[in-house]
Amino acid sequence: FFHPRRNFRWIVLIFICFLTFGSYFSYDNPAALQVQITMPPPRGMNLTNFENTLLYSIYSWPNTVLAFFGGILVDKVLGLRLGGFLFSLFICVGQVVVAFGAQFDSFATMMVGRFIFGLGGENLAVVQNAYTVKYFSGKELNLVFGLALSISRVGSTVNFNVEPPVAWLFGLGPAFWLGAVFCLMSTVMSVVLWMLDRKRDTAIPPKVKEPEKISFRYILKFPITFWFVCLICVF
């Protein structure tokens, strides 16, 4: 069943798809819980809409550059397995800190947690894409990319439908702790992927290639179509 030469990569695909489930679920916690967050105590934290928006901003600030360097770290320093584990650990620890902040009504603690969460969020998506390219190619690739993104977006959908009732019933703290549980699940997915990928490379040793040198001058050689794709993603 787990033989690397038969259906192994389709088993791997299951864990690839759920690798970012926790980060997508937790990323939109502030939006799903905006009503409760802006309510006065004891039901809410009495934050302003601006402060709630800052929980998104502080996630985005490091990712304006970290996603680029995260790719280099995965390729040249950490490797795919360790990189996936560390970035999933960042989102898990970050969400735990956010949950502590919500539990004890500390906006500053939540901001610190969202920053830590941001250190792993987008980089974990880079790892997910790298795993996908390693195991799939050709016509299968677009299908697998779409499937992985769909499962991740399910995390966002579940967040918006589940978190508000949890917050009304049990409070803001437990609602954010639920996000931490899903982030822990993503960390478990990264560990399972680590073991499966090592099993695969043991059974089918990868071809030894000379290490490629990375130069920032290569950016100037990217085709114009690449920059159009970037602009499409921005706008």
Secondary structure, 3 states (H helix, E strand, C coil): CCCCCCCHHHHHHHHHHCCCHHHHHHHCHHHHCHHHHHCCCCCCCCCCHHHHHHHHHHHHHHHHHHHHHHHHHHHHHCCHHHHHHHHHHHHHHHHHHHHHHHHCCCHHHHHHHHHHHHHHHHHHHHHHHHHHHHHCCCHHHHHHHHHHHHHHHHHHHHHHHHHHHHHHHHCHHHHHHHHHHHHHHHHHHHHHHHHHHHHHHHHCCCCCCCCCCCCHHHHHHCCHHHHHHHHHHHC
